[in-house]
Amino acid sequence: MSNQNSPETPDQEEPRKVPLPGSEREPAPGARDILGPVDPARRIEATVILRRQEEMTEVPSTPISKDELASRYGASSEDLDLAVRTFAGLGLDIADADAASRRIRLEGTVEQLSSVFGTSLDEITSRAPDGNAVTHRHRTGGLHIPEVLDGVVVAVLGLDDRPQARAQFHAIPLAATGTSYTPPQLGMIYNFPSDTDGSGQAVAILELGGGFGQADLDAYFQGLGIPTPDISAVGVDGGANQPGQDPSGADGEVLLDIEVVGALAPKASIVVYFAPNTDAGFLDAIIAASHASPAPAAISISWGQSEDAWTAQARTAFDQAMADAAALGVTVTAAAGDNGSADGVTDHRDHADFPASSPHVLACGGTRLAADVQTGAISSETVWNDGPNSATGGGYSDVFPVPSWQAGVAGHAKHKPAPRNSGRGVPDVCGVADPQTGYRVRVDGKDMVIGGTSAVAPLWAALIARLAQASNRRFGLIQPLLYQNGANPASGFHDITVGSNGSYRAGVGWDPCTGLGSPDGKALLQLVQSAS
């Protein structure tokens, strides 16, 4: 809906403003070439998140409907009406307002939005999370909001549109690897439940760039002897399926994700959400995927960045959106990172990758795998670590406390004594990610091998879909089920006990390199069935 001023909603005088907690932005890494203020007449969008009417202290144990989510945990009608009236009265257009997701999409000129939120926007060139130079809108410091919305508005995203995340993958030519696996071979090795193929399930995949072409998919699945799955693309905030723009980058991520899910859950409906690589675009894609009808069994996310590269308001908004997804019965799987325990940060400290570090996400770490593709027997599986910039992420969150289902789990440190960490441990689970023992895929007409924890997230998303099919249930937040059996090592997993990702080493039971371990699908199905 658009702003239509009327006698009931007259233009307002400039309201008093108060700071918006958690909105402080640090300068973008490698900021240079400040090109000057953004054209004040340029029209842009922003995403505003409102408070819940009732706090979700824990995710409901059984999935709830979207209507119940809205009525209990969405924005109240009073808050939504007040925010819409206030922003419309300040001359902004209301592109969308949704109580269930507590979200308002605002449109206006740079001058209008800068004035409303008490900031200034410059156009600069900086270093994106993937290391490339990019030109974007940029702000620093905190935002301000109209005083009447103090406590009602909890996040404002998208004014600064710097790239927010990187794809967690590593690609190598097919001829350069001695060992590689097709996804169906990994389904056998990891003992995915037989007589399941994802029928009746949907899997969502989030992408922040790149695209796929039908010819690639048809050729790939024909080579596997599998009919091409049902795959569709959805654009969010102007994002679109654009193959061929970045064959060695984002396209590799997109094709990897689709081909892994499609080969392991070939009868599932696969929906790929394309959004801009910004905090607002990323969040809006999560909301679009989790609130879809029918809701997917799983959402696969292969993008992320160190926790400290996000604003506090963005981390909170994302975490709450993924809690909403879990409440709706959607399991979110996310790559734990590909740059070891430091997560690519050069401050000589350890960092967890976000959104994997959210306690409402099934965080997926990586291994190096040696297995017999004829029998499925695993001869060795160790922590993936080819060096600081090619190793599984893992460690402890600096911002999210230990969730109840992870309490009492002891990790393992490479150094002595073990570091004092009180945060949520990452990852929860793992799978093969070393590009030297990686996944055979097809990207922009070329056969290649790709690794990285970005391959593990879709692998687990496909497994979740098959478990959901076999058990006729939705899992949402599946971690309590996976951690509850109390065994050490946990049943349903291949425990990884050898290797390190930098500061942390693997050991018996959960560890901050490979979590509970790689999956034994049939054993996990037994666990699921016994629990239900």
PyMOL commands that set and color helices and strands:
alter all, ss='L'
color gray80, all
select helices_A, chain A and resi 66-73+77-89+110-116+147-149+174-176+183-189+214-224+250-264+279-290+307-309+312-327+404-406+453-471+479-483+521-531
alter helices_A, ss='H'
color red, helices_A
select strands_A, chain A and resi 17-19+32-37+43-50+93-98+103-109+122-127+133-138+144-146+153-157+166-167+170-173+179-181+202-207+230-235+269-274+298-301+303-306+331-335+353-354+362-371+378-383+395-401+423-426+429-432+437-443+446-451+493-494+518-519
alter strands_A, ss='S'
color yellow, strands_A
deselect
rebuild
show_as cartoon
